[in-house]
């Protein structure tokens, strides 16, 4: 085979591969859109979701990049409403390409990952949220719950709450989390330790005082 024929054959092969990839991508996009239409048609809010997405997609086409982030976030949220987790993830990630540190979109993306059972991705998102805002307690509790119920890592669960307490000293919800956890798991020594801290920091917490009294009997 001379060089000219070899080059022609190589070009044909490359074009064939590109064409195959393009066909596959178009096929996948068509299947995903068909599945999305089924979800829309079967959902009570399907028509409202469709209209909201149409408006957001118009915003993406209007040439004004300033509203693209909001449009992507809206489409992600609307797709999530009808149960299109793949679509919701896709558009939340597009929004985060424009604003990587948006807490609300990160929080919503974590919710999608939970439903998709992508728990390692959830862990990364919650970790990022805590780094961005260590003073929002729900992020620490959400990550602790992930370790406790999905990843079965009780050491990391406890460490997450302790790190939360380092940034939110004597916070009622964080102290209560550990106190109740250890009580439910039969570790009365640690339960008493955290109930004592909880009651000392929040003497108005009658339920905690009652639990502490029961443990000390």
N, C-alpha and C positions, 0 to 999 in steps of 0.2 A: 504494500500500500504506500503510494507516494505521499509526500507531506500535504499536498493540496487535498487529497481525498481524506486523509486523517483529520485535517482541520474541519472539513465539511461534516464528517461523521461526528466529531466532537461537538460541533455546534448543534447538530440534530439531537444528540443525546441530551445536551444541556437544555435545549428548548423543550424537549419532551419532559424532562424532570420538572422544569418550571411550569409547564402546562398541567402536569399531573398535580402538582402542589396547588396551583390555582383552582383546578377543578375540585380538589378535595376541600379546600377552604370554602369555596362557594357552596358545595354540597352541605358541609357542616353548618354554614350560616343559614341555609334554607331550612335544614332540619330544626335548628334552634328556633328560628322564627316561627315555624309551624307549631312547635311545642309551646312557644310563648302565646300564640293565638289561642290554643286550646285552654291554657290557663286563664287568659283574659275572658274567654267566652263562658267559662265555668265559674267565674268569681262574681260575687254580688256587686263589687265595686269595679268590675271590669271596664265598663264604658268610661267611668270617671278616670280610671288609671290610664286608659288609652288616650283620652283627651289631654291629660296632664303631660304624658310623655310626648305627644305630638307637639305641644307648645314648647317643651324643653328642646326637642329636636330642631324646631324652627329657630330657637335661640342659638343653637350650635351652627346653623347655616347662615346666620345674619351677618357674618363678618366681624362681629364685635367680640373679641376674645375676652373682654372683661366679664361676660356672663357665662363663659364656658364652664367654669368650676361649678357654679350653682346648677347649671343644666345637667351636668354629669351626676351630681349628687342627687338631684331630683329623680332622674331616670333610675338610678340605683335604688332609691327608696321605693319608688313605685313598682319596680320589678320585684322587689322583696315582698311587697304587700300581697302580690298574687302568687307568691311561691316560686318565682323564677330566681333561684339562688345563683345559678351560673351567670345570668345577666346582671343581677345585683352586684355580685363580686366584680364583674368586668367593669361596670360603670363607676363603682366606688374607687377602684384602682385608677381609673382614668382621672377621677377628681383629685386623687392623692398625688398624681403626677404633677398637678398644678399647685397643690397646697399640701405638701407631705406631712405637715404638722397640724392639720385640722382635727381637733379632738372629736367632734361629733361624727365625722365621716369614719374616722378610725374606730370609734365605738360601734357604729353601725356595721362596719366591715367585720369586726370581731363577732358580732351577733350572727352574721351570715356564715362565718367560718364554723361557729358552734353548730349551727344547723347542718352544715356539710360534714361535721365531725372531723374537721381539720384542726385538731387541738394544738398541734405544734405551731400552726400559724396564729391561732388565738393567743397562745403564750407570748409570741413575739409582739403582737399588737398591744396586748395589755402591758407588757414591759415597756413599750415605747410610750404609751399613755402615762404610765407612772413617771417615766423620765421627764416627759414634757410638763406634767403637773402632779408633783408628788403630794400635793395638799388636797386633792380630790379623793376622798376616802373610798368611794365606790370602786375606783380602779384597783386598789389594793385588795378589797374584798372579792372582787370579780376574779382576780388572778388566784387568790387563795382558794376560792371555790373550785376553780379549774384544777388546781393541784389536788384538792381534796376529793372531788367526785369523778373527774375524768382521767387525770394522769396518775392518780393514786400515789402521790408523793407528799406524805405528811410533813416531812422535814422542810420541804420548800414551802408548803402551806404556812407553817409556823413562822418561818423566816420572812415570808412576805408580809405577814401581819406585824411582825416586830419591826421591819423596815418602815412600814406604814406608821407605826407608833413613834419611830425616831423623828418623823417629819410632822406628826400630829400628836403631840404628847398628851397622854391620858384621854384620848378620844373615846367617847362612850361606846361607839359601835365596834371599834377595834378591840378594846378590852373585853367587851361582851362576847365577841366572836371567839376569842381564845378561852374565856371562862366556860362558855357553854360547850365548846368543842371538847375540852378536857373532862367536863362533867359527864357528857354523853358517852365518852369513851372510858369512863371508870378511873381516870387518873385524878383522884380527889386532891392529891397534894398540889398539883399544878392548878387544878380548878380553884381551890381555895386561894392560892397565890393571886390569880387574876381577878377573882371576885373581890378580894380584899382591896386590890388596886382600884377596881371599878367603883366599889362603895366609897372608898376614900376620896376619889376624884369626883364622884357624882352621888353624894349622899341622898339626893332626891330620888334615886332609882330604887324604888320600893321592891320591885320584883327581884333585883339583884341581891338586895339585903336578905330577902326571904330565902333565896337559893343558898346564900352563904350560911345562914343559920342552920339550914337543913344539913349542909355538908359538914358542919362543925359539931353536930350532935354525936 
